[in-house]
Amino acid sequence: MKEKDSFNKSSVSKASSYKEIAEYWDSHDLSKVWGKTRKVKFDVHIETEAIYYAVERGLSEKVHSVAKRQGISSDTLINLWIQQKLQEHSFQ
């Protein structure tokens, strides 16, 4: 299913994709349009689970620095690195 097929438009932002909604809320304040909102019910199906590991502060700071330069979150960078390392070891 394409992203735009999953809903018509956001009621407040008038966006027609999740990306457009995200861009709208990055630059708008919900408190300014609270009166235009309505209650809704929905189900959330979370497919991933976060598991936390201890990381030395110095390593964490370096990871954060690299992730920032690449324009991604530290979590995403760490997951990418772990996937790459596991692939290296799985194919030997």
N, C-alpha and C positions, 0 to 999 in steps of 0.2 A: 504494500500500500504506500503510495506516495505521501509525503508529509502534508501537502496541501489538500489531499483527499480526506484527511482524518477530521476536518472540521471546516465550517464555512468561513467565518471571520470572528475575530476576537471582538467582543462587544464594546470595549473601551478603546483599544488601539486601532481597530479596523484592520488589523493585520490579517494576512491570509496564510501565514506559515509560522512555525515555531521560531524561526530565526528572526522574522519581523517583529514578533511579540517581544522577544528578548531584547532586540535593539530599542524598541519603544520604551520598555521599562528600565533600560540602562540610563535613559535620559529624562524620565518622568517620575513624579512623586505620587504614590497611590493616595495620599491624603488629599490631594487636589481633586481627585475624581471619585472619592469614596461613595458619593451619592449616586453615581451612575452604576455602581456594582449591584449584584444580586446574589443571594445565596444559591449555591449549587451543591449537588452531591455527586461524587465520582469515586471510582475504585482506582487504587494504585497498585500496579503489579511490579514489584521491584525484583529484578532478576539478578542483581549483584549484591554482595554483602561485603561490608568493610571489615577488615581484620587489621588490627594495629600491631606494629612491631616497633621495638625500641631502636632508635637510631641516635648515634652520637651527635651532639649539638653541632660540631664542626662539619660533619658530613651533611647534616640537614641544611645548614646554611649554604654549603656548596651546591647541593641539589636545588635549593630554592633559587640561587643565582643563575644556574644553567637553565632552569625552567622558565624563569622570567625573560631571559635573553631569547628563548625559543617561542615565547608567547603562549605557553601552556602552563597548567597547574603542576605543582610538585607531584601530586598524586598521579597525574597522567604520565609524567616523565618517569617516575619510579616504576609504574606498571609496564611502560614500554621497555625499559631497561631489563626488567625481570623477564618479560616475554622473550626478548632477544637472547638473554643468557640461557634460558631454559631450552630454546630452540637449538642453540649451539651444543648443548649437552645431550639433547635427545637424538641428534643425528650422527653421533660419533660411534 
